[in-house]
């Protein structure tokens, strides 16, 4: 599962869409980990744009947890943005909103990453 990525200064925005479950979790995790590793190595932030994510299973949550652990081990950061209501509820029930910094919009996550990232986003 290739994750579309857009770079803005020191931040990379990863678009996660559809359903994240047992069927596609391994491929998602492999791609996500590569982005997290690169971002941490470059001193940046990986931002998960979950605006298109309709559903996440426990297998999907495990992928997110493994990415969080990898980022922390490498002194990297992962932000989460634009959760749909159902996914936001799953994050709250599972306390993932305490594991990740969660932002209402991608723009707000970019602003938290750096002024340069927010300006790059605004320029389009």
N, CA and C of each residue as an Amber inpcrd file, in Angstrom:
protein
   372
   0.8550000  -1.1820000   0.0000000   0.0000000   0.0000000   0.0000000
   0.8910000   1.2320000   0.0000000   1.0620000   1.8400000  -1.1290000
   1.8660000   3.0530000  -1.2290000   1.0880000   4.2260000  -0.6460000
   1.7550000   4.9680000   0.1970000   1.1130000   6.1150000   0.8420000
   1.5230000   7.3720000   0.0720000   0.5530000   8.1170000  -0.4800000
   0.9120000   9.3620000  -1.1550000   1.5630000  10.3220000  -0.1590000
   2.6790000  10.9250000  -0.5670000   3.4200000  11.8220000   0.3210000
   3.6490000  13.1620000  -0.3620000   3.4840000  14.2300000   0.4290000
   3.7580000  15.5870000  -0.0330000   4.6840000  16.2360000   0.9860000
   5.7470000  16.8610000   0.5190000   6.7070000  17.4940000   1.4240000
   6.4570000  18.9910000   1.5060000   6.5500000  19.5130000   2.7150000
   6.4370000  20.9410000   2.9980000   7.5430000  21.2890000   3.9920000
   8.6280000  21.8740000   3.4940000   9.7840000  22.2280000   4.3370000
  10.2510000  20.9910000   5.1020000  10.1820000  21.0270000   6.4460000
  10.6900000  19.9070000   7.2560000   9.6210000  18.8680000   7.5690000
   8.4790000  18.9380000   6.8950000   7.3790000  18.0130000   7.1840000
   6.9780000  17.2460000   5.9280000   6.5900000  16.0070000   6.1350000
   6.0360000  15.2080000   5.0500000   4.6200000  14.8180000   5.4680000
   3.6630000  15.0890000   4.5780000   2.2620000  14.7620000   4.8360000
   1.9420000  13.4750000   4.0960000   1.4850000  12.4840000   4.8510000
   1.1680000  11.1670000   4.3050000  -0.3460000  10.9870000   4.2760000
  -0.8920000  10.8280000   3.0970000  -2.3380000  10.6860000   2.9440000
  -2.7650000   9.2420000   3.1280000  -3.5570000   8.9990000   4.1570000
  -4.0450000   7.6490000   4.4520000  -5.5390000   7.6350000   4.1390000
  -5.9550000   6.7420000   3.2450000  -7.3530000   6.7450000   2.8110000
  -7.9320000   5.3360000   2.7780000  -9.2480000   5.2870000   2.8020000
  -9.9550000   4.0040000   2.7200000 -10.0710000   3.3310000   4.0630000
  -9.7520000   2.0390000   4.0740000  -9.8310000   1.2280000   5.2880000
  -8.4400000   0.6990000   5.6150000  -8.0970000   0.7180000   6.8760000
  -6.8290000   0.1610000   7.3170000  -7.1540000  -1.0130000   8.2260000
  -6.9080000  -2.2240000   7.6970000  -7.2570000  -3.4250000   8.4520000
  -6.2430000  -4.5290000   8.1650000  -6.5410000  -5.7170000   8.5830000
  -5.6320000  -6.8590000   8.4530000  -5.1920000  -7.0850000   7.0060000
  -6.0700000  -6.7990000   6.0460000  -5.7770000  -7.0720000   4.6400000
  -4.6480000  -6.2140000   4.0770000  -4.5170000  -4.9870000   4.5570000
  -3.5220000  -4.0960000   3.9610000  -2.5240000  -3.5210000   4.9680000
  -2.5810000  -3.9740000   6.1940000  -1.7540000  -3.3970000   7.2530000
  -0.2630000  -3.6170000   7.0320000   0.1520000  -4.7940000   6.6020000
   1.5780000  -5.0670000   6.4370000   2.2040000  -4.1520000   5.3960000
   1.5420000  -3.9970000   4.2660000   2.0630000  -3.1190000   3.2130000
   2.0550000  -1.6640000   3.6850000   0.9940000  -1.2690000   4.3670000
   0.9130000   0.0930000   4.9060000   2.0550000   0.3410000   5.8840000
   2.2560000  -0.6010000   6.7930000   3.2940000  -0.4320000   7.8200000
   4.6790000  -0.3020000   7.1930000   4.9660000  -1.1150000   6.1960000
   6.2800000  -1.0540000   5.5400000   6.5110000   0.3240000   4.9220000
   5.5160000   0.8570000   4.2360000   5.6540000   2.1680000   3.6070000
   5.7330000   3.2670000   4.6680000   4.8940000   3.1740000   5.6790000
   4.8840000   4.1670000   6.7490000   6.2250000   4.2170000   7.4710000
   6.7600000   3.0570000   7.7970000   8.0370000   3.0030000   8.5200000
   9.1620000   3.6530000   7.7100000   9.1560000   3.4700000   6.4050000
  10.1750000   4.0990000   5.5610000  10.0680000   5.6210000   5.6420000
   8.8460000   6.1450000   5.5980000   8.6430000   7.5970000   5.7080000
   9.0520000   8.1100000   7.0870000   8.6920000   7.3770000   8.1320000
   9.0280000   7.7880000   9.4990000  10.5410000   7.8050000   9.6850000
  11.2080000   6.7790000   9.1890000  12.6650000   6.7030000   9.3170000
  13.3380000   7.8730000   8.6000000  12.9120000   8.1420000   7.3890000
  13.4840000   9.2400000   6.6120000  13.2370000  10.5740000   7.3060000
  12.0180000  10.7750000   7.7750000  11.6640000  12.0180000   8.4560000
  12.5060000  12.2200000   9.7150000  12.6620000  11.1780000  10.5120000
  13.4510000  11.2620000  11.7410000  14.9160000  11.5490000  11.4200000
  15.4330000  10.9040000  10.4000000  16.8370000  11.0820000  10.0070000
  17.1020000  12.5250000   9.5740000  16.0930000  13.1420000   8.9390000
  16.2400000  14.5120000   8.4470000  15.7920000  15.5540000   9.4720000
  15.3860000  15.0990000  10.6620000  14.9670000  16.0260000  11.7100000
  13.6110000  16.6540000  11.4750000  12.7760000  15.9850000  10.7050000
  11.4720000  16.5310000  10.3690000  10.3310000  15.8710000  11.1150000
   9.1460000  16.0850000  10.5970000   7.9200000  15.5630000  11.1840000
   7.1450000  14.8080000  10.1120000   6.6290000  13.6500000  10.4600000
   5.7100000  12.9240000   9.5860000   4.2990000  13.2380000  10.0680000
   3.4680000  13.7020000   9.1590000   2.0860000  14.0480000   9.4960000
   1.1690000  13.0820000   8.7650000   0.3730000  12.3560000   9.5260000
  -0.5940000  11.4340000   8.9400000  -1.8930000  12.1840000   8.6990000
  -2.2210000  12.4010000   7.4310000  -3.4810000  13.0410000   7.0530000
  -4.5260000  11.9340000   6.9610000  -5.3520000  11.8410000   8.0000000
  -6.3470000  10.7730000   8.0650000  -7.7200000  11.2290000   7.5790000
  -7.7620000  12.3320000   6.8560000  -9.0260000  12.8450000   6.3410000
  -9.7610000  11.8700000   5.4430000  -9.0400000  11.0000000   4.7620000
  -9.6650000  10.0290000   3.8760000  -9.7910000   8.6430000   4.4740000
  -9.3590000   8.4830000   5.7290000  -9.4320000   7.1680000   6.3720000
 -10.8330000   6.9570000   6.9360000 -11.5220000   5.9500000   6.4110000
 -12.9000000   5.6870000   6.8140000 -13.0010000   4.7610000   8.0170000
 -12.0200000   3.8550000   8.1610000 -12.0860000   2.8480000   9.2170000
 -10.6870000   2.3660000   9.5400000 -10.4260000   2.1220000  10.8170000
  -9.1650000   1.5230000  11.2370000  -9.4740000   0.4100000  12.2310000
  -8.9340000  -0.7800000  11.9620000  -9.1440000  -1.9320000  12.8380000
  -8.0430000  -1.9690000  13.8910000  -8.0990000  -2.9690000  14.7480000
  -7.0430000  -3.1280000  15.7490000  -5.6970000  -3.3810000  15.0690000
  -5.6930000  -4.0630000  13.9330000  -4.4480000  -4.2820000  13.1860000
  -3.8920000  -2.9490000  12.6910000  -4.7660000  -2.0690000  12.2520000
  -4.3400000  -0.7360000  11.8170000  -3.7960000   0.0850000  12.9680000
  -4.4510000  -0.0040000  14.1190000  -3.9600000   0.7030000  15.3080000
  -2.5740000   0.1990000  15.6910000  -2.3610000  -1.0910000  15.5340000
  -1.0450000  -1.6590000  15.8400000   0.0180000  -1.0530000  14.9190000
  -0.3120000  -0.8560000  13.6470000   0.6140000  -0.2130000  12.7170000
   0.9760000   1.1830000  13.2010000  -0.0140000   1.9240000  13.6450000
   0.2380000   3.2710000  14.1590000   1.1230000   3.2230000  15.4000000
   0.8670000   2.2670000  16.2850000   1.6550000   2.1570000  17.5130000
   3.1090000   1.8150000  17.1970000   3.3240000   0.8920000  16.2690000
   4.6890000   0.5340000  15.8860000   5.4170000   1.7290000  15.2710000
   4.7180000   2.5090000  14.4750000   5.3190000   3.7080000  13.8870000
   5.6760000   4.7200000  14.9710000   4.8090000   4.8620000  15.9600000
   5.0800000   5.7760000  17.0680000   6.3260000   5.3540000  17.8300000
   6.4300000   4.0710000  18.1010000   7.6090000   3.5530000  18.8170000
   8.8830000   3.7730000  18.0080000   8.8170000   3.5220000  16.7050000
   9.9870000   3.7160000  15.8510000  10.3910000   5.1840000  15.8500000
   9.4170000   6.0660000  15.7180000   9.7220000   7.5040000  15.6960000
  10.3920000   7.9280000  16.9980000   9.8580000   7.4820000  18.1270000
  10.4380000   7.8490000  19.4190000  11.8460000   7.3020000  19.5600000
  12.0770000   6.0790000  19.1080000  13.4090000   5.4680000  19.1930000
  14.4260000   6.2360000  18.3560000  13.9560000   6.8580000  17.2840000
  14.8450000   7.5930000  16.3860000  14.7690000   9.1020000  16.6120000
  14.1120000   9.4990000  17.6870000  13.9290000  10.9140000  18.0200000
  13.1750000  11.6630000  16.9320000  12.2190000  10.9900000  16.3110000
  11.3750000  11.6020000  15.2960000  10.0210000  11.9540000  15.8880000
   9.2080000  12.5900000  15.0700000   7.8710000  12.9750000  15.5140000
   6.8300000  12.5810000  14.4630000   5.6750000  12.1490000  14.9580000
   4.5270000  11.8630000  14.0950000   3.3450000  12.6540000  14.6420000
   2.7200000  13.4230000  13.7710000   1.4810000  14.1190000  14.1120000
   0.3540000  13.4530000  13.3290000  -0.8580000  13.5650000  13.8440000
  -2.0390000  13.0260000  13.1810000  -3.0050000  14.1830000  12.9580000
  -3.6210000  14.2200000  11.7780000  -4.4980000  15.3390000  11.4490000
  -5.7550000  14.8880000  10.7110000  -6.7880000  15.6840000  10.8650000
  -8.0200000  15.5880000  10.0690000  -8.7580000  14.2570000  10.2250000
  -8.9000000  13.7900000  11.4560000  -9.5890000  12.5210000  11.6850000
 -11.0870000  12.6560000  11.3840000 -11.6060000  11.6780000  10.6560000
 -13.0450000  11.5880000  10.4370000 -13.7070000  11.1850000  11.7580000
 -15.0010000  11.4900000  11.9540000 -15.6450000  11.2070000  13.2440000
 -15.4910000   9.7650000  13.7340000 -15.6610000   8.7780000  12.8590000
 -15.5660000   7.3870000  13.3030000 -14.1380000   7.0450000  13.7420000
 -13.1570000   7.4970000  12.9780000 -11.7580000   7.2320000  13.3100000
 -11.3710000   8.0010000  14.5740000 -11.8690000   9.2160000  14.7200000
 -11.5980000   9.9960000  15.9370000 -12.1390000   9.2680000  17.1590000
 -13.3240000   8.6790000  17.0330000 -13.9060000   7.9280000  18.1470000
 -13.0490000   6.7000000  18.4850000 -12.5750000   5.9990000  17.4600000
 -11.7120000   4.8350000  17.6860000 -10.4200000   5.2720000  18.3740000
  -9.8500000   6.4020000  17.9330000  -8.6360000   6.9220000  18.5690000
  -8.8870000   7.2580000  20.0390000 -10.0330000   7.8500000  20.3410000
 -10.3440000   8.2250000  21.7270000 -10.5730000   6.9920000  22.5980000
 -11.3310000   6.0300000  22.1060000 -11.6190000   4.8160000  22.8740000
 -10.3360000   4.0600000  23.1800000  -9.4320000   4.0160000  22.2030000
  -8.1880000   3.2670000  22.3770000  -7.0690000   4.1240000  22.9790000
  -7.3680000   5.3830000  23.2770000  -6.4200000   6.3410000  23.8750000
  -5.2520000   6.6830000  22.9590000  -5.4280000   6.4950000  21.6600000
  -4.3830000   6.8780000  20.7200000  -4.2750000   8.3930000  20.6050000
  -5.3220000   9.1030000  21.0320000  -5.2370000  10.5550000  21.0680000
  -4.2570000  11.0230000  22.1430000  -3.8280000  10.1150000  23.0180000
  -2.8090000  10.4270000  24.0160000  -1.4170000   9.9990000  23.5400000
  -1.3730000   9.1070000  22.5600000  -0.1030000   8.6210000  22.0050000
   0.4250000   9.6130000  20.9710000  -0.4730000  10.1650000  20.1810000
  -0.1080000  11.0790000  19.0990000  -0.6340000  12.4760000  19.3860000
   0.0850000  13.4830000  18.8790000  -0.4660000  14.8260000  18.8720000
  -1.4700000  14.8530000  17.7300000  -2.7170000  15.1960000  18.0420000
  -3.7940000  15.1810000  17.0580000  -4.2120000  16.6230000  16.7610000
  -4.3520000  16.9410000  15.4750000  -4.7170000  18.2780000  15.0410000
  -5.9820000  18.2080000  14.1880000  -6.8410000  19.2330000  14.2850000
  -8.0780000  19.2280000  13.4990000  -7.8420000  19.2600000  11.9930000
  -6.7710000  19.9310000  11.5580000  -6.4900000  20.0500000  10.1290000
  -5.0110000  19.7930000   9.8490000  -4.7180000  19.4840000   8.5960000
  -3.3340000  19.3030000   8.1740000  -2.5840000  20.6230000   8.3330000
  -3.2110000  21.7150000   8.0120000  -2.5780000  23.0460000   8.1210000
  -2.1290000  23.3030000   9.5600000  -2.9580000  22.9620000  10.5320000
  -2.5900000  23.1750000  11.9320000  -1.4330000  22.2610000  12.3530000
  -1.4070000  21.0510000  11.8410000  -0.2970000  20.1390000  12.1320000
   0.9960000  20.6820000  11.5260000   0.9160000  21.1990000  10.3130000
   2.0980000  21.7810000   9.6730000   2.5940000  23.0030000  10.4440000
   1.6760000  23.8170000  10.9320000   2.0630000  24.9940000  11.7150000
   2.7720000  24.5740000  12.9960000   2.3550000  23.4620000  13.5840000
   3.0140000  22.9510000  14.7900000   4.3960000  22.3850000  14.4570000
   4.5630000  21.8970000  13.2340000   5.8560000  21.3580000  12.8030000
   6.8620000  22.4840000  12.6320000   6.4730000  23.5210000  11.8810000
   7.3370000  24.6830000  11.6880000   6.5930000  25.7570000  10.9090000
   7.0450000  26.9780000  11.0820000   6.4830000  28.0960000  10.3190000
   6.7250000  27.8790000   8.8340000   7.9080000  27.3700000   8.4900000
   8.2570000  27.1430000   7.0880000   7.3210000  26.1250000   6.4300000
   6.9730000  25.0740000   7.1680000   6.0680000  24.0510000   6.6220000
   4.6840000  24.6430000   6.3610000   4.1980000  25.4470000   7.2970000
   2.8840000  26.0810000   7.1200000   2.9020000  27.0460000   5.9330000
   3.9610000  27.8130000   5.7870000   4.0680000  28.7520000   4.6590000
   4.1400000  28.0050000   3.3370000   4.8660000  26.9090000   3.3000000
   4.9640000  26.1100000   2.0710000   3.5960000  25.5470000   1.6990000
   2.8270000  25.1230000   2.6990000   1.4810000  24.6050000   2.4620000
   0.5820000  25.7060000   1.9150000   0.6830000  26.8990000   2.4950000
  -0.1610000  28.0220000   2.0680000   0.1330000  28.4380000   0.6300000
   1.3690000  28.2750000   0.2010000   1.7450000  28.6380000  -1.1780000
   1.1890000  27.6350000  -2.1810000   0.8260000  26.4570000  -1.6770000
   0.2160000  25.4470000  -2.5350000   1.2070000  24.5800000  -3.1350000
